[in-house]
Amino acid sequence: MNHNSLQSLSIDFNQDKEGAYKKVFQRSPLVSSQSVGWDNLSIIYDRQPAIELPKTSLKQHCIGILTDIPSTIQTDRIIDGRFVEEHNIQGDLIIVPANTTHQAAWYGEGASVAIAIDPTVFAQTIYEVVDPERIELLPQFATPDPFVYQIGVALKSALLKHGTSSRLYAETLINALIIHLLENYSTTRQNSFEPIAGTLPKYKLQQTIDYIHACLDSDLSLNRIAASVQMSPHYFSRLFKETTGFTPHQYVINCRIERAKDLLKQGKLSIAEIAKEVGFVDQSHLHRCFKRYVGITPKTFSQQYRS
């Protein structure tokens, strides 16, 4: 790897989307948030052979999670001019803050999840916890982080399923990731956080429920639900769960199942039509969720109701 490379490739995921990845790797990834229609997120899952990457500078915070590493991979990495020879293992986390140069060469094959988080989104997520002006995300060479690894595996699964409800799930995971990064990989002292406590006011809870029911057949996103009651996604999620006992994602799935039950009882629509009507991707997606939540399939539920 050329440690003295002066020219840096400028990368902006907001502007170029998946094209930003192509600039670095000269090809499309296996799957990305853009390819599955999650336009407000920048998540990529890809498998990489041994490769040397050019020197880059991203406009976004870049989080790499090594999700599928069958055996230790030697990697030469430079972040912000500092060189480290890594021995990467499954579960490693790498952080390259926005506007920080990064260069790497690795000597084995593996797969990873990469997430680009815009600094403004990072600030909006944390502003009800701590003053964003007082924190700075720190560069992080490969280090094991079990919590982030689980988030990476869950994001990979959500991307590969790319269901309507998976987008809301992915947003929830990204928000949890941002708070974890804030607490563990930033300059902010732990004792400067203000704990989030309390519940949603009744009128905001009702506004949320009304919004969810009105938009149940659409691609509901955590950001939109939170914005409907003028709250940040992270703060809203915490208070919503404290109030209802459910995460927003769980609540939406429950609402979709309950509406599907009503439509199955009416017997006017096919199961495939009901799936679309209540916001599931297709009949098999409804089938999986219905069986998990109700214990029987939609078809069995319909037959039992009629008998």
LOBAMAR-555715 format. One record per atom (N, C-alpha, C): residue in three letters; x, y, z. Coordinates in steps of 0.001 Angstrom, whole numbers, plus 524288, in hexadecimal, padded with zeros to 5 digits. Example, Ala and Ser with C-alpha at 12.3 -4.5 7.8 and 13.67 -1.06 7.14 Angstrom:
BEGIN
ALA833867E9C681E78 ALA8300C7EE6C81E78 ALA833907F31C81E78 SER832327F73681BA8 SER835667FBDC81BE4 SER832648001E81EBE 
//
This chain:
BEGIN
MET803537FB4E80000 MET800008000080000 MET8036F804DA80000 ASN801FF808A57FCC4 ASN8050380D807FC6C ASN8039681124800EC HIS806EB8115C804DC HIS805CF8148C80980 HIS8063381A6280852 ASN8089A81BCE80403 ASN809A382157802F3 ASN80605823AF7FED4 SER801C4820E47FDA8 SER7FE0C822DD7F9C0 SER7FBD7828197FB88 LEU7FC6382C107F84B LEU7FAC8831587F9C8 LEU7F5248327D7F83F GLN7F394830987F3A2 GLN7EE62831E67F1AE GLN7EA4082EA17F467 SER7E60B831247F614 SER7E1E082E7A7F8DC SER7DCE082EB47F59D LEU7DA5282A397F50E LEU7D569829E37F224 LEU7D0FB82BB07F5AB SER7CE2882FBB7F40D SER7C9E1831D07F73D SER7C4E382EB47F63D ILE7C27F82CCB7FA71 ILE7BDE28296C7FA0C ILE7B95682BE67FD06 ASP7B4BF82C287FA77 ASP7B01282E5B7FCED ASP7AB7182AC17FBE0 PHE7A9E6827B77FFDD PHE7A592824147FF35 PHE7A05A826E07FE7B ASN79FB882B83800B5 ASN79ADE82E717FFF9 ASN79A0482FC07FA38 GLN79E368312D7F7A4 GLN79DDA832DA7F234 GLN79DFB82E407EE67 ASP7A19C82A9E7EF53 ASP7A282826757EB7A ASP79FE4821477ECCC LYS79DC6820B97F192 LYS79B3681BE07F339 LYS79ED1817327F248 GLU79CBB813287EF9B GLU79FDB80E7C7EE98 GLU7A48180FB17EB0B GLY7A410813F07E7FE GLY7A8648159C7E49C GLY7AD43816E37E7B0 ALA7ACA28188D7EC9E ALA7B121819B47EFFA ALA7B444814BF7F0F2 TYR7B18E8106C7F1A8 TYR7B42480B5D7F27A TYR7B70C809B67ED88 LYS7B47C80A947E910 LYS7B6E2809207E407 LYS7BBEC80C2F7E310 LYS7BC2F8110C7E4E4 LYS7C0ED8142C7E43F LYS7C5A08118F7E6CF VAL7C4A980F037EB39 VAL7C8E980C937EE30 VAL7CA0E8070A7EC3D PHE7C5E6803FE7EB55 PHE7C69B7FE6A7EA2F PHE7C5F37FD0C7E466 GLN7C469800E17E13B GLN7C3D1800107DB96 GLN7BF927FC187DA36 ARG7BBD37FB5D7DDA8 ARG7B7687F7DB7DC8A ARG7B3227F8C27E094 SER7AE887F6917DF76 SER7AA2D7F6FF7E329 SER7AAC17F2E87E77A PRO7A8AD7F4067EC27 PRO7A8D07F02A7F060 PRO7A4A67EBF77EF97 LEU7A4C77E7E67F2C0 LEU7A0C97E3C97F282 LEU79B597E60F7F36A VAL79AE17E9577F768 VAL795DA7EBD17F893 VAL796D77F0DF7FB96 SER793897F4BC7FAB3 SER7940B7F9BB7FD79 SER78EA97FBC97FED2 SER78E7C7FF948025F SER7897F801FF803C5 SER78706804957FF04 GLN78A398068E7FB82 GLN7881D808FA7F6C2 GLN7859D804DF7F336 SER78833800617F2A6 SER786247FC5C7EF1A SER781027FA0B7F10F VAL77FF77FA727F634 VAL77AFA7F8747F844 VAL7770B7FCD87F954 GLY77875801B37F7E7 GLY774B3805F77F829 GLY77489809107FD34 TRP7787B8087B8009B TRP778A580B938056D TRP77BDE8107C8045F ASP779848144F801ED ASP77C78818CF7FFF6 ASP77EE681C2C8043E ASN77CB381BFB80900 ASN77EB881F6580D2B ASN7832281CDE81046 LEU784B08181480ECE LEU788D7815578119A LEU78D5B8141D80DDE SER792058138080FF5 SER7968E811E980CD6 SER7991D80D3980F7A ILE797538088F80DFC ILE79947803AD81037 ILE79AC58001180BB6 ILE79F2C7FD8480C2A ILE7A1017FA048080B ILE7A2D57F4E980A78 TYR7A15F7F08E807FC TYR7A38F7EB7A80976 TYR7A6467E948804A8 ASP7AB347E7BA80557 ASP7AE217E5BF800DD ASP7B25F7E1F38029C ARG7B3D27DE897FEF2 ARG7B8277DAE37FFCE ARG7BCD07DCCD7FCAC GLN7C1637DCF27FF1F GLN7C6037DF237FC99 GLN7CA7C7DB3A7FC62 PRO7CD1E7DAD97F7DD PRO7D1F87D7D37F7A3 PRO7D6707DB207F9E1 ALA7DB227D8FC7F9E8 ALA7DFB97DC237FB5B ALA7DFFE7E0CD7F7A5 ILE7E0D77E56D7F9CA ILE7E0927EA297F690 ILE7E3967EE947F91D GLU7E56C7F2357F5F5 GLU7E7C37F7087F7F6 GLU7E4367FB867F677 LEU7E2987FE927FA53 LEU7DEFB802EE7F971 LEU7E1F8808067F8DC PRO7DFE680BA17F5A4 PRO7E26C810BC7F522 PRO7E19A814007FA13 LYS7E4918181E7FA91 LYS7E3EE81BC87FEE7 LYS7DEDE81EDB7FE03 THR7DB6581EC4801D8 THR7D6528215D80147 THR7D54482504805DD SER7D1B1828A0804ED SER7CFB782C088090F SER7C9D282C668085E LEU7C6EA82A9080C3E LEU7C13882A7580BED LEU7BECC82F3C80E7F LYS7BA74830F680C3A LYS7B7768354280E8E LYS7B435833578132D GLN7B39B82E2081384 GLN7B07B82BD2817BA GLN7B3F9828C281B77 HIS7B1F6827B982031 HIS7B48A82407823B5 HIS7B3E381E9F8214B CYS7B81981BA8820D6 CYS7B7C68166481E93 CYS7B8D781250822CC ILE7B52580EAC8236D ILE7B58B80A8E82754 ILE7B5F38055882478 GLY7BA318027F82552 GLY7BAD57FD5A822F5 GLY7BA337F92082714 ILE7B6F37F52D825E1 ILE7B60C7F0DA82986 ILE7B75A7EBC7826AC LEU7BB497E8F082881 LEU7BD037E42E825E4 LEU7B97D7DFA882797 THR7B5B47DE598243E THR7B1967DA99825B5 THR7B2E67D4FC82443 ASP7B6037D43082015 ASP7B71D7CEDC81E47 ASP7BCEF7CE5281D0B ILE7BFF67CCFD820F9 ILE7C5A37CC5782054 ILE7C7047C6CA8220D PRO7C7957C32281E55 PRO7C8797BDA681FC1 PRO7CD9B7BCB0822AC SER7D19B7BFB682166 SER7D68D7BF448243D SER7D9257C4A382472 THR7DCD37C54182803 THR7DF5E7CA55828D5 THR7E1A47CC79823C1 ILE7E0B47D182822C9 ILE7E2B57D41881E1C ILE7E67D7D86A81FBF GLN7EB2D7D86281D6F GLN7EED17DCB081E76 GLN7ED247E15E81B2F THR7ECFA7E5E381DAF THR7EB7D7EAB881AFD THR7EF4C7EF0D81C75 ASP7F1347F1D08187E ASP7F4387F69C81965 ASP7F0757FB2B818D1 ARG7EFCE7FE4981CF2 ARG7EBEB8028181CD4 ARG7EE5D807A681E96 ILE7ED0280BD181BDC ILE7EEA78111981D59 ILE7E9B88146581E1F ILE7E90881682822C3 ILE7E4B981A21823D9 ILE7E71081F44825AE ASP7E5C68236D822DC ASP7E79F828B18243E ASP7ED9B828D5824CB GLY7F0588260682146 GLY7F60F8261782135 GLY7F8AF82245824DE ARG7F5AC81F8682816 ARG7F7EE81BD482BD6 ARG7F77781647829B6 PHE7FBD181364829A6 PHE7FBF680E1E8277F PHE7FBB280A0682BD1 VAL7F867805F282AE9 VAL7F8298017F82E7D VAL7F7BB7FC8282B39 GLU7FAC67F88B82CB3 GLU7FA307F36182A4A GLU7F6537F04A82D9D GLU7F1BD7EF3682B60 GLU7ED8C7EC9D82E48 GLU7ED7D7E6BE82D18 HIS7EB117E3D68309F HIS7E9D77DE5682FB4 HIS7E3F17DDD68308B ASN7E1177DE8E82C4F ASN7DB627DEF482CA1 ASN7D8C97D9B382DB5 ILE7D4E57D9E183132 ILE7D1C17D54083261 ILE7CBFC7D6B3831E8 GLN7C8C27D2B9831A2 GLN7C31C7D3A483160 GLN7C1587D69D83638 GLY7BE247DAAA83569 GLY7BC367DDD6839C4 GLY7BF337E2DD83A90 ASP7C3647E3A583786 ASP7C6657E88383805 ASP7C3487ED338360A LEU7C43D7F1A48387B LEU7C1E77F6A48370B LEU7C6367FA608355E ILE7C53F7FD4F83120 ILE7C8D28017482F6B ILE7C5B48068082EDF ILE7C7C980AD1830DA ILE7C52A80FE183070 ILE7C8C1813BF82DB2 VAL7C6C48161582982 VAL7C98F81A50826DC VAL7C5FD81F1A82701 PRO7C711822E082A7A PRO7C3A68277A82ADB PRO7C37D82A95825BA ALA7BF6982DAD8251A ALA7BECB830E48206D ALA7C3948345D81F98 ASN7C4F58351781A9C ASN7C94A8388181906 ASN7CE97836BD81B2D THR7CF12831A181C1A THR7D3F982F4F81DE2 THR7D5F382BA381996 THR7DAEE82BE38185A THR7DCF58288981434 THR7DD7F822DF8160A HIS7DCA881F5281249 HIS7DCF9819BA81371 HIS7DF5F816EB80EC6 GLN7E2B38132D80FF2 GLN7E51B80FF980BE2 GLN7E60280A9280E36 ALA7E5298066E80B10 ALA7E5D48012A80D38 ALA7E7337FD3D808F9 ALA7E9C97F91C80AA0 ALA7EABD7F49880746 ALA7EA1A7EFCE80AA9 TRP7E6AE7EC1E808FC TRP7E62F7E75480C09 TRP7E7677E29A808A3 TYR7E91A7DE6880B4F TYR7EB927DA0C808A2 TYR7E8997D4ED8097C GLY7E3817D53A80924 GLY7E0297D0A08099E GLY7DAA57D21D80822 GLU7D72C7CE33807CE GLU7D1CC7CF3580629 GLU7CE197CF2580ACC GLY7CA4E7D2BC80AB4 GLY7C65C7D2F480ECD GLY7C1F07D68080D2C ALA7BDF97D6E481076 ALA7B97D7DA3C80F3B ALA7B85D7DDD3813D5 SER7B62C7E25881299 SER7B5437E63B816B4 SER7B0897E99681573 VAL7AEB67EC3481978 VAL7AA9B7F032818EF VAL7AD357F57A819A9 ALA7AC447F90E8160C ALA7AE467FE678167D ALA7A9A280220816E1 ILE7AA0E805D681A72 ILE7A5DB809A081B59 ILE7A82080F1581B06 ALA7A5C681268817E0 ALA7A75B817E481794 ALA7A33381B2781A58 ILE7A4D281E1281E56 ILE7A12A8213B8216E ILE7A299826F8820D8 ASP79F0B82A0A81ECA ASP7A01382F9681E14 ASP7A0A78324282365 PRO7A477835BA823FA PRO7A5348386E828FF PRO7A04F83B3C82AF3 THR79D1683D4282750 THR7984083FF48290C THR7946483C0482B59 VAL794178374D82904 VAL790AD8333182B1D VAL792AD8317383075 PHE797D0830E8830EA PHE79A3D82F78835E4 PHE798C98337783A18 ALA7992F8387C838B6 ALA797FA83CAF83C75 ALA7923183CB183DE2 GLN78EC583BF383A05 GLN7891F83BF983B0B GLN7878C8377E83EA5 THR78A2B8330783E0D THR788DE82E7284137 THR78A5682F38846F0 ILE78E9483213847DE ILE790938327184D42 ILE78F2D837868500D TYR78CAC83B4B84D41 TYR78C498408584F94 TYR788FA840AC85486 GLU7856983CDD8553B GLU7825783CD285A0A GLU78526839FB85E7C VAL789BF837BC85D48 VAL78CDF8351886144 VAL7917583880862F6 VAL793F383B1285F1E VAL7989983E2A86037 VAL799278424785BEF ASP79BC98468685D18 ASP79CB984A9F85939 ASP7A0718489885506 PRO79EA18482385017 PRO7A1FF8461184BE7 PRO7A70B8493484B2B GLU7A6E884E3484C82 GLU7AB8D8517B84BDC GLU7AFF784FDC84F8B ARG7AE9384CFD853B0 ARG7B27484B86857A2 ARG7B4CE84620856B5 ILE7B3258437E8528D ILE7B52E83E3A851B7 ILE7B7FE83DCA84C78 GLU7BB9283A1C84C42 GLU7BE5D8390284768 GLU7BF238332284705 LEU7BD5A830D7842A9 LEU7BE1782B3E841CE LEU7C3DD82A37840B3 LEU7C6048263E84351 LEU7CB9F8252A842E5 LEU7CCBB820D483EEF PRO7D12E8213683C17 PRO7D2BB81CEC838A1 PRO7D395817F783BD1 GLN7D2638138083985 GLN7D30A80E9C83C59 GLN7D52E80A6D838A8 PHE7D9F0808AE839BA PHE7DBF680437836D1 PHE7D9157FF4F838AA ALA7D99A7FB14835BB ALA7D6877F656836BF ALA7D6BA7F4B783C76 THR7D2097F44083EBB THR7D19D7F28A84426 THR7CC997EF64844B9 PRO7CCA87EB0A847AB PRO7C7D87E7FA84855 PRO7C3C57EB0984B76 ASP7BEE87EAE88499D ASP7BA967ED5F84C72 ASP7B5C17E9F384BA9 PRO7B4877E69084F76 PRO7B02A7E2DD84EDA PRO7AAEB7E57D84DB8 PHE7A9E47E9F48503A PHE7A4DE7ECA484F67 PHE7A46C7EE87849C3 VAL7A8897F10A847D0 VAL7A8757F2FF8426C VAL7A8537EE7783E8C TYR7AAF57EA2A83FD4 TYR7AAD67E58A83C6D TYR7A5387E39983BC7 GLN7A2407E36284011 GLN79CC67E1A883FC4 GLN799917E56283C62 ILE79AA57EA7383CD3 ILE797F57EE438397C ILE799537ED42833BE GLY79E527EC2C832B7 GLY7A0077EB1582D5F GLY79D527E65782B16 VAL79CF87E22582E29 VAL79A617DD5682C5D VAL7948E7DE6182B56 ALA792197E16982ECA ALA78C877E2A582E23 ALA78B997E61582951 LEU78F1D7E9D58285D LEU78E9F7ED30823BA LEU78F667EA0181EB7 LYS793257E67781ECC LYS793FE7E2FE81A4F LYS78EF87DFF081926 SER78C9E7DDBE81D31 SER787CF7DAB481C90 SER7835F7DE1B81A71 ALA782DD7E2E881C90 ALA77EBE7E67681AC4 ALA77F7C7E7F181503 LEU784647E8CA81375 LEU785877EA0E80DFB LEU7841B7E58C80A62 LEU785787E0D080BF7 LEU784857DC478089E LEU77EB77DB088083F LYS77BC97DC3480C6D LYS776147DB6380C3D LYS773687DFF380984 HIS7758E7E4A280A52 HIS7739F7E9A88084F HIS76DA77EA1C80823 GLY76B307E8A580C7B GLY7658D7E95E80CD8 GLY764247EEEB80E51 THR75F217F02C80DBE THR75D457F55E80F33 THR75E6F7F681814EA SER75D6E7F2AA8184C SER75E527F38581DDF SER7641E7F36B81F35 SER7675B7F11181BC8 SER76CF07F0C681CDC SER76F757F62D81CF3 ARG76D617F9CF819D1 ARG76F7F7FF1F819AF ARG76F00801B981F0A LEU76A5E8013B8216B LEU7697180371826A1 LEU76D0C800DA82A9C TYR76DC27FBC782A1E TYR771457F8D582D89 TYR776DC7FAC182CE0 ALA778867FB8E827F7 ALA77DD27FD6B826D9 ALA77EBE802D282938 GLU77AE580645828C4 GLU77B6980B8982B08 GLU77C0380B3B830F0 THR77913807B983361 THR77971807008390E THR77EED8052F83A91 LEU781138019683784 LEU786627FF9F83885 LEU78A77803E8837E0 ILE789E280726833D3 ILE78D9880B6C832E9 ILE78D7880F438377A ASN788D0810618397D ASN78866813ED83DF6 ASN78B0F811A7842CB ALA78A5880C99843A3 ALA78CF980A008480C ALA792E480A2B8474C LEU7949B8097084275 LEU79A31809A68413B LEU79C7380F098426C ILE799AA81325840D0 ILE79B918187D841A7 ILE79C438199C8477B ILE798818181184AA1 ILE798ED818FD8504A ILE79D73815D685294 HIS79E338110C850AC HIS7A29B80DD28527C HIS7A7D38105F8510C LEU7A8268127A84C51 LEU7ACED8152E84AAD LEU7ADDC819FF84E0C LEU7A9AF81CC484F30 LEU7AA07821718527F LEU7AC308200F857E3 GLU7AA3E81BBF85A17 GLU7ABAC81A4885F6F GLU7B122817D385FC6 ASN7B2EC8156985B83 ASN7B7B88124E85BD4 ASN7BC3C8141F8585C TYR7BB148173485450 TYR7BF2C8189985095 TYR7BF3681E7184F57 SER7BDFE8219785337 SER7BE1C8273E85269 SER7C10C829D9856E0 THR7C20182EE88565C THR7C4F1831D185A4F THR7C17F8336B85EE9 THR7BC58832A785E70 THR7B8E283446862AC THR7B98D830CA8676C ARG7B9E98331E86BF7 ARG7BA6283016870C5 ARG7B53382D7487202 GLN7B58F828BE87429 GLN7B0E2825A38755D GLN7AD1A82897878E8 ASN7AF3182B6687CC8 ASN7ABC282DEF8809E ASN7A92B832E687E87 SER7AA3A8343F8799F SER7A7BA838ED87777 SER7A289837A9874DE PHE7A10C8329C874BD PHE79C158311A8725B PHE797948322787614 GLU7934083397873CE GLU78E778342B876D7 GLU78B1382F6A875C0 PRO789CC82C62879C4 PRO786AA827B4878CB PRO781438291A876A1 ILE77F74825E4872F7 ILE77A40826BD870C0 ILE7765A823D587421 ALA772AF826A88764D ALA76ECE8243D879B2 ALA769738268387872 GLY7656F823E087A6A GLY76028825E18799F GLY75D53822EB87553 THR758B1824D28740E THR755758225F8700A THR7537A8268B86C4B LEU75136824C186805 LEU74EEC8286F86447 LEU74A0782AE8866A1 PRO7493283004865DF PRO7443C8325286764 PRO73FC582F9A8647F LYS73B3482F5F866EB LYS736C782C8386499 LYS7358382E6985F1A TYR735C18339785E4F TYR73440835A285935 TYR738388342285507 LYS73D35833CB8568B LYS7413C83230852C0 LYS740CF82C5D85190 LEU73F8C8294A85588 LEU73EB6823B5854A8 LEU73A2C822E0850E1 GLN735EB825C9851B7 GLN731618254484E4A GLN7329E82709848BF GLN7359882B4584841 GLN7374882D2184314 GLN73A7A828E48404F THR73DE4826698433A THR741308224884103 THR73DE481DB883F1B ILE73A4281BFC84273 ILE736E08178D84113 ILE73398818D983C43 ASP7317881D9283C2E ASP72E4681F37837B0 ASP7318881F3A832AF TYR73656821318331C TYR739C08217A82E88 TYR73B0B81BFA82C8B ILE73C5A8187583020 ILE73DAF8131282E9B ILE739208107682BE2 HIS734798110182E1E HIS72FE180E8082BBE HIS72E8A810E38266E ALA72F4F815F9825EC ALA72E2481896820F2 ALA731F4816FE81CA3 CYS736B88159581E30 CYS73ADA8146C81A52 CYS73C8080EB381A68 LEU7393A80B5581C8B LEU73AB9805E381D61 LEU73C298031681855 ASP739B48048A813F9 ASP73AB6801DB80F08 ASP73F81803FE80C32 SER742088080280E79 SER7469080A6F80BE4 SER74BA5808BB80E7F ASP74FFB80A8C80C60 ASP755258093F80E75 ASP7565580CC98131E LEU7544480B588179F LEU754EB80E8C81C53 LEU75AA180EB581DF6 SER75C9B8135C81F0B SER761FC813DA820E8 SER761F88163982659 LEU765DD814C98296F LEU76658816D482EC3 LEU766CD81CC282EB1 ASN769D781ECC82AFC ASN76A968247F82AA8 ASN7656E8274C829C3 ARG7622A825188264D ARG75D23827998251A ARG759668274D829B6 ILE7595E822C382C51 ILE755E582230830E0 ILE7577B8261B8351B ALA75C998267983621 ALA75E8582A1E83A19 ALA75D6C82FC383887 ALA75E20830E983386 ALA75D368364283195 ALA75777837C983203 SER753F8833EE831CA SER74E588352083220 SER74CE28376283776 VAL750428366983B6B VAL74F5A838B5840A1 VAL753DD83C4D84233 GLN756D483E2283E42 GLN75B19841F183F03 GLN75F1D8402B84316 MET7610183B4D84271 MET764F38394984604 MET7695F836C5842F1 SER76DFC8365584565 SER7724D83392842E2 SER7712982DB884325 PRO7730B82AA983F4F PRO771E58250D83F33 PRO773848222984430 HIS778388235384628 HIS77A1D8208984ACA HIS776CA821BC84F99 TYR775CD826C085081 TYR772C38285F85510 TYR76D3A82624854B9 PHE76AEE8266F8500E PHE765AB8246584F38 PHE7657C81E8A8504C SER7695381B9A84E37 SER76961815E384EDD SER769868145B85496 ARG76CE98170C8578F ARG76D6E815C585D20 ARG76855816CE8600C LEU765F581B5C85F10 LEU7612B81CB8861DE LEU75C8D819628600F PHE75C728181A85B04 PHE75833814D5858F3 PHE7585280F7885B8C LYS75D0E80D2D85BF6 LYS75D778080485E68 LYS75C218084986434 GLU75DDE80C83866BF GLU75CA680D3C86C49 GLU756C080DA786D1F THR7540C810068695D THR74E69810F0869CA THR74B3380C2386868 THR74CB98097186430 THR74971805308621E THR74B857FFB98634E GLY750917FF6486494 GLY752F07FA3C8654E GLY754F37F7DD8603E PHE754147FA9D85BEC PHE755CD7F8BA856C9 PHE7597A7FCA18543D THR75D237FAB58511F THR7600A7FE4484DB6 THR75C4C7FFF88495F PRO75D5480464846C0 PRO759F7805EF84260 PRO75977801A283E45 HIS75DBF7FEE683D32 HIS75DA87FAA983952 HIS759F97F64C83AFD GLN75A547F4A583FE9 GLN756E17F08A841E5 GLN751297F242841BB TYR7503F7F72E8431E TYR74AE67F93B8433F TYR7487D7F94283DC4 VAL74B957FAF2839EF VAL749A57FB1F83487 VAL748467F59C832A1 ILE74BAC7F1CC833C0 ILE74A987EC618322C ILE745857EA7F834C2 ASN744E77EBB0839D1 ASN740197EA2F83C9D ASN73B417EC7F83A03 CYS73B9F7F187838A1 CYS7372A7F4298361A CYS735E97F19B830DC ARG739F87F04C82DF2 ARG739237EDC7828D9 ARG736977E8638297F ILE7384A7E58382D75 ILE735FE7E05B82E7F ILE7303D7E0E783002 GLU72F087E4A683369 GLU7299E7E5668352A GLU7260E7E6F6830A0 ARG728067EA5D82D34 ARG724D77EBE1828A7 ARG7242B7E73A824FC ALA728467E42382466 ALA727DD7DF7282118 ALA723BA7DBB68233B LYS7238E7DB1D8286D LYS71F8D7D7C482AE1 LYS71A0E7D9968296D ASP719287DEC0829D2 ASP713FC7E0EC8288D ASP712807DFCA822EC LEU716437E07B81F60 LEU715367DF9B819D4 LEU7146F7D9D1818A7 LEU7173E7D67181B60 LEU716837D0CE81AB6 LEU711087CF2881C83 LYS70F3A7D191820B9 LYS709F47D062822B2 LYS705C77D20D81EC7 GLN706B87D67281C18 GLN702EB7D8638183E GLN702A47D4CC8137E GLY707067D25A81223 GLY707137CE9680DE4 GLY7064C7D0C280872 LYS707167D5D3807C3 LYS706317D844802A4 LYS70B177D8697FF3B LEU70FBB7D843801B9 LEU714A27D8B87FED8 LEU717C67D3AD7FF45 SER71B037D2AC7FB5C SER71E997CE3C7FBAB SER722F37CF8B7FF92 ILE725C27CB9080146 ILE72A007CC6A80507 ILE72E317CFF0802A2 ALA72F447CF407FD99 ALA7331F7D28E7FAE3 ALA7315A7D8407FAD8 GLU72C417D9237F9ED GLU72A247DE817F9E8 GLU72A577E0E17FF5D ILE7293E7DDB080347 ILE7296C7DF8A808B8 ILE72EFC7E11F80A2A ALA732CF7DDF680886 ALA738517DF2F809A7 ALA739A67E4A1807B2 LYS738197E5D5802F1 LYS7392D7EAF7800A9 LYS736257EF3F80380 GLU7315D7EE18804D6 GLU72DE47F1E680757 GLU72FF37F3A480CAE VAL732907F01380F72 VAL734547F164814C2 VAL73A297F2B281504 GLY73CD47F2F481071 GLY742357F4F081072 GLY746857F0E98107B PHE745347EBE280FC9 PHE7494B7E7F980F4D PHE74B367E7CB809A5 VAL74FFF7E5DC808EB VAL7524A7E5CB803B1 VAL74F3D7E2388000C ASP74DEF7DD8680208 ASP74B0E7D9C07FEDC ASP748727D5D180285 GLN745EF7D1EE8002C GLN7430A7CE1080335 GLN746947CAF9806E3 SER74B437C99C80518 SER74EC57C6808086A SER750AC7C9A780D24 HIS751647CED480C6A HIS752F67D232810CA HIS74EA47D261814E4 LEU749B47D2EF81324 LEU7453D7D2C7816BE LEU745077CD7481970 HIS745B77C95181664 HIS7457D7C3FC8187B HIS749637C33F81CF7 ARG74E477C4EE81C12 ARG752627C44F82010 ARG751147C74F82511 CYS74FB47CC5D8246C CYS74E9F7CFA482906 CYS749B77CDD482BDD PHE745AF7CC68828EA PHE740B87CABC82B3D PHE741887C5D982E8C LYS744757C21782C59 LYS745587BD3182F37 LYS748987BE298341E ARG74C6B7C1C0833B2 ARG74FBB7C2EC83832 ARG74CA37C58C83C91 TYR7492F7C92A83B1D TYR746447CC2883F0A TYR741517C964840EB VAL73E977C6A983D61 VAL7397C7C46083EB0 VAL739F27BE8E83FED GLY73DF37BC0283DAB GLY73EB97B67983EBA GLY73C9A7B2EC83A84 ILE739697B50E836F5 ILE7374C7B20E8328D ILE737C67B55A82D97 THR7370E7B2F58291A THR7377B7B5C982424 THR7327A7B8E082313 PRO732C17BCDF81FA6 PRO72DFA7BFCA81E35 PRO729AF7BC3481C12 LYS72B3E7B84A818EE LYS727657B4B3816A4 LYS724997B19A81AE0 THR7279E7AF9481EA4 THR7254C7AC92822FF THR721BB7B0168263F PHE7237E7B4F08273D PHE720507B8A482A3B PHE71B147B98E82788 SER71B307BA4D8225C SER716777BB3D81F58 SER712E07B68D81F88 GLN7150B7B1DA81F04 GLN711D87AD0581F1C GLN70F667AC3D82478 GLN712707AD35828A3 GLN710667AC8982DF0 GLN70C037B07882F0E TYR70C9C7B54682D1D TYR708977B94A82E08 TYR703807B7C182B5D ARG703EA7B5D282681 ARG6FF387B47682382 ARG6FC737AFAF825BE SER6FF987AC1182807 SER6FD297A75282A2E SER6FACC7A85282F99 
//
